[in-house]
Amino acid sequence: MATVKQKLLFRNKNVNSSDGTLKSFTERSNGYNQTVNVLKGRTQTRRKSLNDSLEGDIKDFLINESELHTYDDLTKVNPVTPTTVLKCLQARYSAKVFYTHAGCTLVALNPFQPVPHLYSLDVMREYHSAPQPQEFKPHIFIVAEEAYRNVQGQVEPINQSLVVSGESGAGKTWTSRCLMKYYATVAASSQKCQNTIEKIERRVLDSNPLMEAFGNACTLRNNNSSRFGKYIQLQLNSSQLLVGASVQTYLLEKTRVAFQAPNERNFHIFYQMMKGATEKQRLDWMMPLDQDFTWLPNVEKTLDEDCLQETVEAMINLGINEEKRAQIFRILAGLLQLGNVDFSPASEESQPCALDENSKGFLQKASVLLQVPLDELQTCLIVRTLRAGKQNVLKPCSLSECTIRRDCLAKVIYAQLFDWLVTFINNSMSADTSMWCNFIGLLDVYGFECFLLNNLEQLCINYANEKLQQHFVGHYLKAQQEEYVSEGLQWSFVRYQDNQACLDLIEGSPTSIISLLNEECRLNRASDARQFRVRLEKELSENANISWDKLSKEPHFTVAHYAGQVRYQIEGMMEKNKDPVPPELICVLQESHDSLLHSLFHEDDHESGASRGHNKVVTVVSKFKNSLESLMKILHSTTPHYTRCIKPNPECRPLTFKKEEVITQLEACGIVETINISAAGFPIRIPYVSFLQRYGLIANMILNRDDSPVMSDESVLRSVVEDVLSLVLKRHTPNSTLNPVDNNIMVHCGRTKVFLTHTLLEMLEESRMRVQSQKAFCIQCAWRRHQRHQHNIKTQAATRIQAGVRSWLVRREVKKLHKAASVIQSRWRRWRAHMDALAEAELDDAEDFVEEQACGLPKLDPLLKERGSVQLSSIPEPVVVRGWPIGLVMASAPNVTVSLTASGFQRVMSMMACLKIPFRHSEYKVETNQFEQGVASIRAQPRGSIKMHLQRSPLLYANMQPVHKTDGVTGFNQILLERT
């Protein structure tokens, strides 16, 4: 800036010096005037260039265009003007970023190309599980999650509404589809009743392609334009789980069945049948592959929506059985055949119109498909019934009347079929009122429309958009500014575009376009477009939003809507508003043998409708106005969330941004005014009572609903609120106070409410979460201490019980053992005494036997006798030694010398005897004899060879005892060994 000032001073000096030179020069020159003019022009040029350069420097200082694509919120743009907002959106669109916040509104730019990674299940889970989804990049899932968390937090009003608005082709249908998929995924993530939840989720998602097939069409501005409005109500239970859904529709454009504007198409379902039918289905529907249909223009144009299989699968998932599906497709095929019927003018006025051969064939196919009598069908199309008193008079219809009646028949059948589908969908997925307590509504209505020819349909569509725009203006702009004033905030008003004057023109009382239309339709006379135009000009000329082109020959009127001027054709508007259905057409349809078609035209309903007088006739705009008013009541009772869909270019080309197209939509939908108010004001407003109920715990001030005197005193509430805010502000910024000079940019306490910015709200939530964590920690500690105490008490009690039971069991077991031991001891002593007696008797016999044989044996070597060994080599002949008892073995040894000790010998010989291992095979052998030769007795004399037996005593009782010993010699053998 200093450099700029120096340049400015320098240039001013040059100008002054040049002026002085001019004065001296003009005194000596005759060209004074010419030179002065030239120098003045140069000076002005220099000043202009200086101002331009200075303005450019300031713009560069304020606007960093290289960083515009990083602004997630348009309120961060400085300054907030349509031009800077447009540049920011263009930069983000070029960077393939299609969502941007605009204060409390989300702006969505249509990319006109698939972006699958932007709407995947992983992205849904990421936004749903995030502690603060607002910290993520702008996305339609942020709006969905905010509404869902409002329901979870029971923030008043609890019910939510998501309003998706924009022009035709801006992406409203796709946005609504993404929202439904998000809620069907997020609100059905529980494991409880998983089958039921998955069934509801599947039906909610399948209702969308079915309704798009029957209610959407390709128009000049959009390949998948919704030709009806719908409000989808997702029903949630107390656990915020999706338990059902319902659909409410508005104003189906049924005239599209019989009339399509140039370069537009009929409803998608007809093209799906033409391109996706099998050979069998073509035979059933009487639709040959080479047949052309008058009501199906632009068949060669292929769209992604021309998929019959997807529609059939949706029907199956919604529960429409095969019979009903076949009936639906036969009815649709009959309408196509009916559209090929053409009439020829009659030769005489008294004769009805005739049909050519082709038309007769088409009419016959239509009668077969609709299952109505052919003669009655043809008669009701070409002959009308007039009621004269109590008599009916038949009168032939003119050529135009026959065409109108044919189109009327097709439109009424299609409209009734569409309503039946909506009712069936609601019955299949709607939950009982006792099962759900809250809802999230998705509003997807037609965008603002302006075509070359605009009639009653466009008037109703634009009327609905005007009502939504008024709700947006009232909710976010006018209501916010007025609330600031009522609460005592110093606020500089932002001028906004209020469309109340346009709404007064359309629906006002006592005189408006709708009231004049209804009055004209209730009169029992032929409608006259020119006369109606004159009446409009007479009654509504004072309203500045209506005008007429006096040079035009066609009767029309032009309405200045919030999005631009639209010229409406009056011709045919009254007939469409009346929407008359000749009773003879209804009678023919009631005689249909098709059960579905017959049920669509129930006699009671249509008889009650036909019995109404002309003064009580319900017109199209009246029904639409009533349904729209009920919709607005729902929106006013819920928390709205607005998403503005923007169409970047009229040609629907991918990633093409046209400034003129976008800036018109931004200004028309009030985005710039929204940004101004949201950026400069307080977007969050909370009543004192609600504030203290949520944030009072930060300062340990809990407000109960029972404290009615405190709740009614606004001054007391305000002081408590200020204490809470002061505590939060001091914690984050120690030097801050609630002085308006310091913190009016973050918070302001009004008369009944506290006004906050998002920054301070985040600080409050953080403090509340910290206090809740502390309180929860204290509660957890107390609860765990209580649980531990209870656990110890139960453990001690269980230990005492177990000790008592175990002591009783031990005492019982000890008593049993004592008793058993006594019995065993007595039995053992008795048995042992008996065994000792037997062993002693046998021992006496063995000693006698040894003494008798001692005289016949050779004398033993004294040295060996001292060592306890036996000399066996003196025996003349080899003898087989019997291994019992050891004394006899020593006395009757064979002709082999073996030196061994008594204990070692017995052990080695026992092992050899068990294993049958021969030892010095040529001189003697060791054998066992228990199982081969019988048990030897000590009373038997050894004859020939002696067999040694060391495994077991031959005595019957010597080797028996209760205790088993794995090692050593027992019984009588032990006695003999000890004595030898």
Sequence and secondary structure as in RCSB ss.txt:
>XXXX:A:sequence
MATVKQKLLFRNKNVNSSDGTLKSFTERSNGYNQTVNVLKGRTQTRRKSLNDSLEGDIKDFLINESELHTYDDLT
KVNPVTPTTVLKCLQARYSAKVFYTHAGCTLVALNPFQPVPHLYSLDVMREYHSAPQPQEFKPHIFIVAEEAYRN
VQGQVEPINQSLVVSGESGAGKTWTSRCLMKYYATVAASSQKCQNTIEKIERRVLDSNPLMEAFGNACTLRNNNS
SRFGKYIQLQLNSSQLLVGASVQTYLLEKTRVAFQAPNERNFHIFYQMMKGATEKQRLDWMMPLDQDFTWLPNVE
KTLDEDCLQETVEAMINLGINEEKRAQIFRILAGLLQLGNVDFSPASEESQPCALDENSKGFLQKASVLLQVPLD
ELQTCLIVRTLRAGKQNVLKPCSLSECTIRRDCLAKVIYAQLFDWLVTFINNSMSADTSMWCNFIGLLDVYGFEC
FLLNNLEQLCINYANEKLQQHFVGHYLKAQQEEYVSEGLQWSFVRYQDNQACLDLIEGSPTSIISLLNEECRLNR
ASDARQFRVRLEKELSENANISWDKLSKEPHFTVAHYAGQVRYQIEGMMEKNKDPVPPELICVLQESHDSLLHSL
FHEDDHESGASRGHNKVVTVVSKFKNSLESLMKILHSTTPHYTRCIKPNPECRPLTFKKEEVITQLEACGIVETI
NISAAGFPIRIPYVSFLQRYGLIANMILNRDDSPVMSDESVLRSVVEDVLSLVLKRHTPNSTLNPVDNNIMVHCG
RTKVFLTHTLLEMLEESRMRVQSQKAFCIQCAWRRHQRHQHNIKTQAATRIQAGVRSWLVRREVKKLHKAASVIQ
SRWRRWRAHMDALAEAELDDAEDFVEEQACGLPKLDPLLKERGSVQLSSIPEPVVVRGWPIGLVMASAPNVTVSL
TASGFQRVMSMMACLKIPFRHSEYKVETNQFEQGVASIRAQPRGSIKMHLQRSPLLYANMQPVHKTDGVTGFNQI
LLERT
>XXXX:A:secstr
 HHHHHHHHHHHHHHHHHHHHHHHHHTS S HHHHHHHHHHHHHHHHHHHHHHHHHHHHHHH  GGGGGG SBGG
GSSS  HHHHHHHHHHHHHTT  EEEETTEEEEE  SS  GGGG HHHHHHHHH S GGGS   HHHHHHHHHHH
HHTT SS  EEEEEEESTTSSHHHHHHHHHHHHHHHTT  STTHHHHHHHHHHHHHHHHHHHHHHEE  SS TTE
ESSEEEEEEEE TT  EEEEEEEEE   GGGGT   TT   BHHHHHHHHH  HHHHHHHT  TT   TT   TT
   TT  HHHHHHHHHHHT  HHHHHHHHHHHHHHHHHHT  EE  SSTTS  EE HHHHHHHHHHHHHHT  HH
HHHHHHHEEEEEETTEEEEEE  HHHHHHHHHHHHHHHHHHHHHHHHHHHHHHH   TTT  EEEEEEE      
 SS  HHHHHHHHHHHHHHHHHIIIIIIHHHHHHHHTT           HHHHHHHH SSS HHHHHHHHHHSSS
   HHHHHHHHHHHHTT TTEE  TT SS EEEEEETTEEEEEE TTHHHHHH    HHHHHHHHT S HHHHHH
T HHHHHHHHTS GGG   HHHHHHHHHHHHHHHHHTSEEEEEEEE S TT  TT   HHHHHHHHHHTTHHHHH
HHHHHS  EEEEHHHHHHHHGGGGT    TT HHHHH HHHHHHHHHHHHHHHHHHHSTT  S HHHHTTTEEE 
SSEEEE HHHHHHHHHHHHHHHHHHHHHHHHHHHHHHHHHHHHHHHHHHHHHHHHHHHHHHHHHHHHHHHHHHHH
HHHHHHHHHHHHHHHHHHHHHHHHHHHHGGGS    HHHHHHT B  TT SS      S HHHHHHT  S  B  
 HHHHHHHHHHHHHHT  SSTTT      SSSS    TTS   SS     SS SSSSTT  SS  SSS  THHHH
HHHH 
